[in-house]
Amino acid sequence: MEEPRKDLLMQVEGMTCQGCVNSVTKAIQRLDPSAKVEVDLEHGRVHVVTRAQALEVAQALDAAGYEAQAMTM
């Protein structure tokens, strides 16, 4: 049975440019290719709709070089 999709909001430190947006998006989509990713550079937030757990997303972003933690919505 497939995991239900989760609506996650992540606080992500270190994003400064479009290259960061691409890196963050790719890191999340390697974890869940069907994830929908919206990056807010101004506020350092990433909204993700995914089947992955928040901890998995945070770990994928950490591995890509960004400090990430889940926020409550």
Buried (B, 14 or more C-beta within 10 A) or exposed (E): EEEEBBEBBBBBEBBEEEEBBEBBBEBBBEBBEEBBBEBEBEEBBBBBBBBBBBEBBBBBBBEBEBEBEBBEE
